[in-house]
Amino acid sequence: MPRPRPILLAALLLCAAAPPVPTPNEIVVAAPASAWRAVPAEDLLVMVLGDGRQVLIQLAPAFAPVHVGNIRALARAGWWDGAAIVREQDDYVVQWARMPEGQALPAGVAAHPPAEYDRPAAGLPIVPLGFPDSYAPKAGWAGGWPVAGDGSRTWLTHCYGMVGVGRDMPPDTGSGEELYAVNGQAPRQLDRNIALVGRVVDGMAVLSALPRGTAALGFYADPAQRLPIRSVRVAADLPPTERPRLEVLDPASPAFAAALSARASRRDPFFVRPAGMTDLCNVPVPARIGHTAR
């Protein structure tokens, strides 16, 4: 048998000695405790569906304070108790509401909030995406949220799982009584046209797998097709032993930077050609959920 040439032998030894390249998920799992940021229980909604399955929604008061205030008030008034998932439009949104529409809102809920579609960029640190964005001059993450901007204004983006406020034709801005979550390819054309108020951090697998509605815009033609909602509660109002504890990975942390780089240029063994590019909505901010007795 011929002996390996010295150069080939050196290359083989180098490959054998090289540590395996971690995947983005492996980087996140290994992130130190210092890279994670706790989300206040006041900014977390716990939705229990009629079949007992649970959906957790993180709220974004820094971007839509009036709408988020409405949503907290609606949850505390039991607005969605007995409501339902009324719409599942393929590759677009899943929507929930109290039926029939037009019922009087609880006291303290603003029927016509301001158009909280964007906010001033000043004083809002942004971790840049580092790659071109198709919809805005700037893109990245602010406070753990995917954002885009033009230098003077910044706005949340319609990535998968983001939650927005259903509304009628302008100038209506929606009160928060009807909410939707993006269930497919990011419909970024909606950015700055609707108030985004948060994101689903657990339960999108449930919401996105529901049967598609057959009426216009994916609404369920038969009311019997609607999935009932048992309750929606602000996590801060739950007993301590039932209160979810949510942490999100800080986009300013080295762990997030490493995960972003790994996602943009996958070099783990499955991949043949690294892309060298990624999209804002293809880099979801990781979250982890536990329970606390505090």
N, C-alpha and C positions, 0 to 999 in steps of 0.2 A: 504494500500500500504506500503511495507517495506521501511524503511528510509535508505538512502545511508550510507554506512560505512564511518567513518571519513577519511580513507586513500583515498577511491574512491572519496569522496567529495572534498578533497584537490586537487586531480589530475584534476578533472573537473574544479575547479576554476582556477587552473594554466593554463590549456589549453584555458579557456575563456579569461584569462588576457593576454596571449601571443600575441604579435603583429604578423600580417601576414608576412610570409617570402616573401621578394620581388623577383621578377623574374629578370634575367639579364637585360632585356629591361627596367624594372622599375628603376633599379639602374642607367642605362645610362641616362634615361630621367631626373632623379633627380640630375645628376652630376652638380656641381657648375661651374660657368663660368671659374674659375681658372683652371679647369681640361681640358679645350679645348684649342687647338693650331690652329692658323690660318695658312692656306696653301697659299703661295704666288700665285697671279694670273698668274705669269709666269710659274707655275708648274701645270696648269690646262688646259686641252683641252676641248673644247665644240664641240661635233659632232652633227650635225643636219641631220637626215635621210630624205630621199625623201618624206616620209609621214608626216614630221613635228615633229616627236618624237625626243627627245634629249637624248644624252648619255654624261656623264661627266667622264673624265679620269684624275686622278691625276698622275703626272709624278714623277720619282724617280731619280733625277740627282746625288744624292750621291752614287748611285750604278752603273749607266751606263751613265756617263756624255757625252761621245761622241755620243752614240745612241740617248740620249735625245736631245742633240743639233741638231742632224739631224732631229728629229721629229718636233722640233719647226720650223726649217728652212723649212721643207716640208709643214707644216701647213701654214706658212706665205707666201709660194709660191703658195698656192691653190692646192697643189698636189692631195688631196683627193676630191676636188670639182668635182663631177661627177663620182667619184669612186663608189664602191659597196661592199656590203657584198657578198663574193663569195663562202663561205664555212660555213657549219653548220654541224659539225660531232657530233653525239649524245654522250653525256657524255665525251666530250673531249675539243674541241675548236670551236669558231666562229671566222672567219678570214675576213679581209677586205683588198682590194687592188685596185689599178688603173689598168684598163684593156684597151688594151692588155698589157701584161708584156713586159719588156725590153725597156721601154721608157727612154730617157735621163733624168738623175736626175738634179734638179735645181742647180745652182751655189752655192757653199759653203756646199754642202752635201757630206760627206765622203762616198765613195762607199764601202770601205773596213775598217770599224772601227776595233779597237782591240776587242779581245774576252772578253767583260765585263761580264763574267759569275759569277765572285766572286770578292771580294775585301779584302784588309788586315783587320784583326780583330782589330788591334791596334787602339786605339782612338775612338772606336765605342761602346758606352755603350749599353748593351743589358739587357732588362728586361726578366728574364728567364721564360720559360713556366712552369717549376716546375714538369713536367712529362716526361717520356721517349719519345723520338722521334724515329720513325722507320728508318729514313733516315740519321741521323746525330747525333754525340755525344752531340751537343748543339742545342737548339732551343728556340726561344722567339721573342721579338720585338725590333727593333732598329729604332729610329726616326719615329715610327708609322708604320713600315713595318714588316711583318712576315719574319723572317730570320732563317737560320740554319747555323751551323758552326762546325769547328773542332778544334778551339782554335787559329789557325793561320790565317784562311781565313773565311769569312762570305759571305753568299749569300742569295738573295731573293728566296722565295719558291713559287711553282706553286699552290697556293691556288685558290679557286673559285674567279673569277673576275680579277685575275692578268693578266696583259697585257705583251705579249712578242713579239719579233721580228722574223718574218718568215725568214728562210734562206734556202739555198741549202746545199749540202753535205760539210763537213769540207774540207778545212779551211775557207769556206765562213762563215761570221758572221752575214750577213744581214745588210742592210743599214738603215732599219726603214721604208722603203716604203710600206712593207706589215706587218700588225700587227694582232695579234690574242688575244682573251680573253678566259680564261678557263671557260667552261660552265657546268662542272660537277665535279665528284669526283677528288680530287687534283691529277694530274699526276706528282707526285714528282720525278719520274724517269727522268724528263726533267731538274730538277735542275742542274745547273752548265754545261748545254749543250746548252743553248739558253740564250740570253740576255733578262732578264726581265726588263721592263722600267717603270712600273706603275701598276695601278689598276683602274677598273671601279668603281666609287663611286656612280653613279646613272645611271640607264638604263640597268642593267643586266637582269631585268625582260623582257625587250624588246628583247635584243640580244639572250637570252637563249630560248625564245619561238618561234623563227623563224622556218619555215619548215626545216626539215633535208634534206641535199643534198643526192642525190642518186648515184652520181658518186663516184669513188675511193676517200677515205679519207674524204668523206662528201662534196666534191665540188658539186656545182649545175651543173647538166648535161645540162640544158637548160639555156642560158644566160638570158632569160626572167624571170627566177626565182630569179635572184639577186636583192637584195633590194638596190636601189640607195642611195648614200650619197650626200646630198645637199652641205654640207660644213663642214670643221673642222677648228676651230680657236683657237689660244692661248687666254685664257680669258683676259690676260692683254691688248690685242689689241681691245677688245670690248668696246663700249661706257660704261661709268660708270654705267648707269642705267640698262644695260643688263648683267653686269659682275657678275657671280655667286660668292658668298663668301662661301668658304669651310672651315670648321673646323673639326679637328679630335680629338678624345679623346686621351689624353696623356697616353701611357701604363705605365708610371712611376707614375701616379696619384693614390691616394687611391680608386677613383671611378672605375678605370679599374681593380685594384686588387680585389675589391669586386665583380665586374661583372665576372671576371675570376673564382673566387672561386664559385660563384653561378652557373656558367655554368658547372663547373666540378662536382659539387654535388648539383643537383637540389633538393631543399627541399620545393618548393612551392607546393600547395595542389594537383596538378595533379599527381605528381610523387610519386611512391610507394617505389622505391629503388634508392637512389642516386648512381650514377656511381662511384664517387670518382676518376675520370680520365677524361681527355679531350685531344683532338688532336689540334695541332697548327692551322690547317686550320678550325677548328670548333669554333675558337674564333676570328672572324673578328674584326678589329679595327673600332669602330663606327665612322661615319661621319655625319655631319649635314650641310645642304646647305641653304643659303639664298641669298639675293642680296644686293649689296652695291652701294652707290652713291659716294663713295670716289674716 
